Amino acid sequence: MFIRGAGCAMAKETKFLRKKADKAERRARVTADAKISESLLNLAKAYRTQEEKKRR
């Protein structure tokens, strides 16, 4: 059975994760605190990993 719109929902979710990763990376670049910057980069990496899993 084909569910109409299922692909669209997944596309929206991957786009959401990609945007969150981009925002975290941008904030990491402008943050002066090294620990916070590292945490934001780790968060971005986690978002990208989730996005890749959703695309498969």
ROVEX-664332 format. One record per residue (C-alpha): residue number from 0; y, z, x; residue in one letter. Coordinates in Angstrom, 3 decimals. Layout:
N
+-----+----------+----------+----------+--------+
: num :        v :        w :        u : residu :
+-----+----------+----------+----------+--------+
: NUM :        Y :        Z :        X :      a :
...
+-----+----------+----------+----------+--------+
END
This chain:
56
+-----+----------+----------+----------+--------+
: num :        v :        w :        u : residu :
+-----+----------+----------+----------+--------+
:   0 :    0.000 :    0.000 :    0.000 :      m :
:   1 :    3.412 :   -0.962 :    1.341 :      f :
:   2 :    6.227 :    1.496 :    0.901 :      i :
:   3 :    9.511 :   -0.311 :    0.539 :      r :
:   4 :   12.233 :    1.029 :    2.814 :      g :
:   5 :    9.926 :    3.011 :    5.111 :      a :
:   6 :   10.942 :    0.903 :    8.117 :      g :
:   7 :   14.596 :    1.386 :    7.266 :      c :
:   8 :   14.216 :    5.169 :    7.205 :      a :
:   9 :   12.583 :    5.134 :   10.630 :      m :
:  10 :   15.327 :    2.885 :   11.990 :      a :
:  11 :   17.950 :    5.305 :   10.724 :      k :
:  12 :   16.115 :    8.219 :   12.340 :      e :
:  13 :   15.871 :    6.504 :   15.732 :      t :
:  14 :   19.551 :    5.556 :   15.526 :      k :
:  15 :   20.406 :    9.192 :   14.721 :      f :
:  16 :   18.406 :   10.437 :   17.726 :      l :
:  17 :   19.990 :    7.824 :   20.000 :      r :
:  18 :   23.494 :    8.859 :   18.911 :      k :
:  19 :   22.702 :   12.539 :   19.469 :      k :
:  20 :   21.423 :   11.741 :   22.978 :      a :
:  21 :   24.549 :    9.710 :   23.758 :      d :
:  22 :   26.815 :   12.541 :   22.593 :      k :
:  23 :   24.932 :   15.116 :   24.650 :      a :
:  24 :   25.192 :   12.916 :   27.757 :      e :
:  25 :   28.926 :   12.375 :   27.257 :      r :
:  26 :   29.519 :   16.098 :   26.851 :      r :
:  27 :   27.438 :   16.806 :   29.956 :      a :
:  28 :   29.693 :   14.513 :   32.005 :      r :
:  29 :   32.915 :   16.258 :   30.952 :      v :
:  30 :   31.642 :   19.854 :   31.063 :      t :
:  31 :   32.751 :   21.801 :   34.117 :      a :
:  32 :   29.923 :   24.360 :   33.954 :      d :
:  33 :   26.884 :   23.042 :   35.856 :      a :
:  34 :   24.339 :   25.038 :   33.831 :      k :
:  35 :   25.727 :   23.826 :   30.524 :      i :
:  36 :   25.845 :   20.276 :   31.835 :      s :
:  37 :   22.206 :   20.502 :   32.897 :      e :
:  38 :   21.223 :   21.919 :   29.500 :      s :
:  39 :   23.004 :   19.069 :   27.729 :      l :
:  40 :   21.239 :   16.498 :   29.914 :      l :
:  41 :   17.894 :   18.127 :   29.104 :      n :
:  42 :   18.779 :   17.985 :   25.421 :      l :
:  43 :   19.655 :   14.294 :   25.724 :      a :
:  44 :   16.339 :   13.648 :   27.438 :      k :
:  45 :   14.495 :   15.415 :   24.618 :      a :
:  46 :   16.320 :   13.320 :   22.015 :      y :
:  47 :   15.426 :   10.122 :   23.875 :      r :
:  48 :   11.786 :   11.181 :   24.092 :      t :
:  49 :   11.700 :   11.808 :   20.336 :      q :
:  50 :   13.332 :    8.444 :   19.725 :      e :
:  51 :   10.738 :    6.636 :   21.840 :      e :
:  52 :    7.897 :    8.353 :   19.984 :      k :
:  53 :    9.371 :    7.322 :   16.631 :      k :
:  54 :    9.619 :    3.681 :   17.730 :      r :
:  55 :    5.897 :    3.487 :   18.516 :      r :
+-----+----------+----------+----------+--------+
END
